[in-house]
Amino acid sequence: MAEAVRDLKQEHGGGIYRQVIFNLAEAQIRDGRDGYRWDGEAWIGGDINRLAIKTEGAGDFGRPIDDAEVQLLYNRALDPYVNFQAGVRYDFKPNPSRAYASVGFEALAPYWFDVEGTVFLSDKGDVLARAEAYYDQRLTNWWVLQPRAELNFAAQDVPENGIGSGLSDIELGLRLRYELRREFAPYIGVSWDRKLGDTARFARAEGESTGGFSFVTGVRVWF
């Protein structure tokens, strides 16, 4: 009976599951310099406890990567709609690289908005934060319109990494995807990003762009 009970639990919510998903894997076409961006996650675990790896980054074609990070997180479900996350983050770019402790949440808000919020504490004592939200508006069985927003904050200036205190940068996007299969959906859209405050001042001092509009094309894929 013990073996039968164990099998029954696994078949009704007690199993181990896994997924790899890239919400963003795109080329960004903009005035002056074209680039690319990715945002993905892989996880394994059960309904309550999971281990997750997140990665995101961006760069310009023909040049070294501008930003690249990876996070290793413990994920625990607090209820059917909210997950607590804690772990570590490591930034490979920009130089100098940084390691962070990470604490945050993922939630499915009312009206099916996906929201995320995370606070980071670096090995140098710097405090950063990030807020993200997106919404999948299904137009038909195959066409999905996704508005998306990401905001980054800093508690202090980090000039060696080109980050200013306060709201350091913002990205707003609108992407329309066609789900050839649920697991494979090419998309097109527009994205607007802007560095703000001292972050913009640091960028201008280095001769870098402070942001603008991009036409984006890419694919959302999971398995």
C-alpha positions in Angstrom: 0.0 0.0 0.0 2.8 2.4 0.8 4.1 2.2 -2.8 0.6 2.7 -4.2 0.1 5.8 -2.0 3.4 7.2 -3.1 2.5 6.8 -6.8 -1.0 8.3 -6.2 0.6 11.4 -4.6 3.0 11.8 -7.5 0.2 11.5 -10.1 -2.0 14.1 -8.2 0.4 17.0 -7.5 3.3 15.3 -5.7 5.5 14.9 -8.8 8.7 16.7 -10.0 8.2 19.0 -12.9 10.6 21.1 -15.0 10.5 23.9 -17.6 12.8 26.1 -19.7 11.3 29.3 -21.0 12.6 32.3 -22.9 10.0 35.1 -22.7 12.3 37.3 -24.7 14.8 36.3 -27.3 14.9 39.1 -29.8 16.8 41.4 -32.1 16.3 45.2 -31.5 16.4 47.4 -34.6 17.0 51.0 -33.7 18.4 54.2 -35.1 22.2 54.1 -35.0 23.0 50.7 -33.6 21.1 47.4 -33.7 21.2 45.1 -30.8 19.7 42.0 -29.1 18.2 41.0 -25.8 17.2 37.9 -23.9 15.2 37.1 -20.7 14.8 33.4 -19.7 14.3 31.0 -16.8 14.6 27.3 -16.1 13.2 25.6 -13.0 12.7 22.2 -11.5 10.7 21.1 -8.5 7.2 20.4 -7.1 4.1 22.4 -6.5 5.5 24.1 -3.4 9.3 24.1 -3.6 11.4 24.7 -6.7 14.9 25.6 -7.8 15.1 28.2 -10.5 17.8 29.8 -12.7 17.1 33.1 -14.3 19.2 35.0 -16.9 18.8 38.2 -18.8 21.0 40.5 -20.8 21.5 42.8 -23.8 24.1 44.1 -26.2 24.8 45.5 -29.6 25.7 43.5 -32.6 29.4 43.5 -33.4 30.3 44.6 -29.9 30.9 42.9 -26.5 27.8 42.2 -24.4 26.7 45.3 -22.4 24.7 43.6 -19.6 24.5 39.9 -18.6 23.3 38.4 -15.4 22.3 35.0 -13.9 20.3 34.2 -10.8 20.1 31.0 -8.7 16.9 31.1 -6.7 14.9 29.0 -4.2 11.3 29.4 -5.0 8.5 28.6 -2.5 4.7 28.9 -3.2 3.0 31.0 -0.5 -0.4 30.5 -2.0 -1.7 29.5 -5.5 -0.8 33.0 -6.9 2.3 34.2 -5.1 5.8 32.7 -5.0 8.6 33.8 -2.6 12.1 33.8 -4.1 15.5 34.1 -2.5 19.0 33.4 -3.7 22.0 34.9 -5.4 22.6 37.0 -8.6 25.9 37.4 -10.5 26.5 40.1 -13.1 29.1 39.1 -15.7 28.7 42.5 -17.4 29.1 45.4 -17.0 32.6 45.4 -15.5 33.5 45.3 -12.7 31.3 42.2 -12.1 29.2 42.0 -9.0 27.6 39.4 -6.8 24.3 40.0 -5.0 22.0 38.5 -2.5 18.4 38.4 -3.9 15.0 38.4 -2.2 11.7 38.9 -4.1 8.4 37.5 -5.3 6.5 36.5 -8.4 2.7 36.8 -8.4 -0.3 36.5 -10.6 -2.2 39.6 -9.8 -6.0 40.2 -10.2 -7.1 40.3 -13.9 -4.1 38.0 -14.7 -1.3 40.4 -14.6 2.1 38.8 -14.0 4.2 40.9 -11.6 7.7 40.5 -10.1 9.6 42.5 -7.5 13.1 41.9 -6.3 15.6 43.6 -4.0 19.4 43.0 -4.5 22.2 43.6 -2.0 25.7 43.5 -3.6 29.0 42.3 -2.1 30.0 46.0 -2.0 26.9 47.0 0.0 25.0 48.5 -2.9 21.2 48.1 -2.8 19.3 47.7 -6.1 15.7 46.8 -6.9 13.7 45.8 -9.9 10.0 45.7 -10.7 8.5 44.0 -13.7 4.9 43.4 -15.0 3.3 42.1 -18.2 -0.1 41.0 -19.4 -1.0 38.5 -22.1 -4.1 39.8 -24.0 -5.4 36.9 -26.1 -6.9 38.4 -29.3 -7.6 35.0 -30.9 -6.6 31.4 -30.2 -3.2 32.2 -31.9 -2.6 36.0 -31.6 -1.5 37.4 -28.2 -0.7 41.0 -27.5 1.7 41.6 -24.6 2.3 45.0 -22.9 5.4 44.9 -20.7 7.2 47.2 -18.3 10.4 47.0 -16.3 11.8 49.5 -13.9 15.2 49.5 -12.1 16.1 51.4 -8.9 19.2 52.1 -6.9 19.6 53.3 -3.3 22.9 55.0 -4.1 25.2 55.9 -7.0 27.3 53.1 -8.4 29.5 55.1 -10.8 31.8 52.2 -11.7 28.8 50.4 -13.1 27.2 53.5 -14.6 24.2 53.4 -12.2 22.7 56.5 -10.5 20.5 56.6 -7.4 16.7 56.6 -7.6 14.8 55.3 -10.7 17.8 54.5 -12.9 16.1 53.2 -16.0 12.8 52.1 -17.5 11.7 49.9 -20.4 8.2 49.8 -21.9 7.3 47.4 -24.6 4.4 46.1 -26.7 4.8 42.8 -28.5 2.4 40.8 -30.7 3.1 37.1 -31.0 1.7 34.3 -33.1 1.6 31.0 -31.4 2.4 28.5 -34.1 2.4 26.1 -31.1 2.0 27.1 -27.5 5.7 26.3 -27.1 6.9 28.3 -30.1 5.7 31.8 -30.8 7.5 34.3 -33.0 6.7 38.0 -32.3 7.2 41.6 -33.4 6.8 44.8 -31.5 8.1 48.0 -30.3 10.2 48.8 -27.2 11.1 52.1 -25.5 13.9 52.4 -23.0 15.4 55.3 -21.2 18.2 55.8 -18.7 17.3 58.5 -16.1 18.9 60.9 -13.7 22.6 60.2 -12.9 22.4 57.0 -14.8 21.8 59.0 -18.0 24.6 61.4 -17.0 27.0 58.6 -16.6 26.0 57.2 -20.0 26.5 60.6 -21.7 29.9 61.0 -20.1 30.9 57.7 -21.7 29.5 58.6 -25.1 26.7 56.1 -24.8 23.0 56.4 -25.8 20.5 57.1 -23.0 17.8 55.2 -24.8 15.0 55.5 -27.4 12.6 53.4 -29.5 13.4 50.0 -31.0 11.5 47.8 -33.4 11.9 44.2 -32.0 11.5 40.8 -33.6 12.1 37.5 -31.8 10.6 34.3 -30.5 9.0 33.2 -27.2 9.8 29.5 -26.7 9.4 27.0 -23.9 9.8 23.3 -23.3 
